[in-house]
Amino acid sequence: MTTNRGRARVWLLRYLPLEVCGTIAALLGAWYAYEASGSLAIAALAGSLAESVGYYTLVVVRAVRGHAASARVLRVRGRDGRGRAALVTAGLTLRSVAVEFGPAEIVDSVLVRPALLWAASAALGAHPWAWLVGKLAADAVFYAIAIVSFELGRRVILPAETGASAPAQSPASVDRPIARPLISGAPR
């Protein structure tokens, strides 16, 4: 059983790099759209879209790398070849991303994020700091849902162990963000 401090560390290592990519993309997208259109509404929508692209690019890369190196995919690759292994990796990646982020993304993208980005910029002016305030408020809602999804769906989300360590541990007992982290310093 992992302590609350250990869980918070797992969440931080899992979500902070995604947030950095998403935040940079959101601010650049909102600023560019506002400069091009002069519309706060268009800037809010562009910021939301840009953040999703920045955020989910890293999510998908991590999931593909983790699942491609999992014992399950390695068995398929050895038995059926690379083409079948690529299909299994894609399916596992789609499933894990949908389970972890699907519910949070539906609420966030459709309602919460555009509304909070617009409200913050309407209250504070068309400035990157206003978009950052709206983004952070929306993130609180997003992570409340995403963390619950992650904790409830760990067996589906996390890749199975790789190579020789696969029989020793089940995917549910893995207390690290991904099997092959893209960031240094992550627990191995």
N, C-alpha and C positions, 0 to 999 in steps of 0.2 A: 504494500500500500504506500502510495506516495504522499508526502506531507503537503500541506497547503503551500508552503514556501517552494517545495519542489515542483508543484503544479504550476505555480506562478512563473517559475523559471522556464518551464517547458513552453508555456504560452508566450512568454517574452521572446524566446529563441525562435518560436514558430512564426509569430506574427509581426515582430518589429521590422525585419528586412522587407516584408511585404508592404508594411505601412510606409516605409521610407520611399520605396519605388512608387507606390500609389499617390503619396502626398506630393512628390515632385511633379508627377504627371498631372495631377488635379490642378495644382497651382498654375502650371504652364498652360494647360488646356483652357482654364477659365480666363486667364489673363489674355491669351491670344484671341479667344472668341470675343471677349469684351472689346478689345482693341479693334477687331475687325468689324464688329456689329454695333457696338455701343449699347447693347441690350443686356440687362442683368439676367433675364430669363435664359437667353441663349448661353451666356457665360456659365450659369448654374448647370445647365444641361451638358455643356461641353466639358466642364470640370468633372461632372459625374462620370461621363463616358471615358474621359482620359484617365481618371483614377482607376476605373475598372480594367482598362487595358494594361496600365502599369502594374497593378496589383496581381492580376490573374496570369500575366506572363510568367512571373516567378512561381506562382502556385503550380501551374501546369509543368514547368520545367522540373521543379522539385518532385512532383508526383511521378512524372515519367521516369526520372532517374531512379527514384526509390523502387518503383514497381518493376522496372526493367532489370534491376539487380536482385529482385526477390527470388526466393527458392522456387516459388510457384512458376514464375516465368522462365527461370533457368531450366526447370524440368521440361517445360513445353518446348523451349528452344532446342534442347538436346534430343527430344523425341520427334518433333514436327518441323523444326527449322525456324529460321529467323522471321519469315513472313507471318506464321501463326503466332510466334512470340510477340511480334509487334502488335497484332490484333488484340491479344490478351492484355498487353501493357496498356493499350489505348482504352480498352474496356474497363480495366481496373482503375485507370486514371480518371476516366469520366465518372465512374461510380463514386470514388473517394471524394472528388471535388464537389459533386452534386450533394452527397450526404453532409459534408462539412459546411459548405457555403450556400447551398441552394435555399434553405429557408431564410437565412439572414439576407441573402442577396435579393430575394423577391421583395421583402419588406423594405429593404434599404433603397434599392434602385427605383422602385415604382413610386414610393411615397416619401420616405424620410429624408434621404440625402438631397434631392432637388429642392424640397421645401425648406430644409435648414440652410442650404447654401444661398438660396434666394432671400430668406428672412434675414440672415446675417448681413448680406450685402445691402439689403434695403435699410437695415437699421444702422449699419456702420459705414456705408458707402462702398463704392466699387473699388475695393482695394484688396490686395492679396491677403492682408491680415483678416479682413472680414470673411473671405472664403476659407481661411484656415480655421477660424472660429466655428463656422458652419460645418466644416468637415469634421472637426474634433467632436462636436455635438452628435453628428450622425454616426461617427465611429463608436461612441458609447453604446448606442442602440445596436449597431451591427455586431459588436463583439459580445454583447450580452446573449445574443442568439447564436452566434458562431461557436462560442466556447461551450455552450450547452450541447450543441450538435456534435462538436469534436469529442467531448467526454462521453456522450451516449453512443457514438459511432466509432470508437477507436478501432475495433476489430475490422471494420470495413474500410476505414480511412488509411490507417498506417500499413505500409508494405510489410510483408512477411520478412523475417530475417533472411539474410543472404548466406549462401555457401554452407560452411561447416557448422555454423551456429544455429541453423534453422531447426533441427530437431530439439535442441535444448530449450528453446523459448517459444511461446506462442505469441502471435502479434498483439494480443491483448495485454501482455505483460511488458511490452516495450514502453519505456518511459522517456523517449526522446522524440523530437519533432518529426524526423524522417530517418530512414535507414542510412542514407548517404547525404548528410547535410551539405548545403552549398556555402555555409558560413563556417569560418574557422572558430574553434573554441566551443563548438556545440558538443554535447556529450556523445560519446560513441558507444 
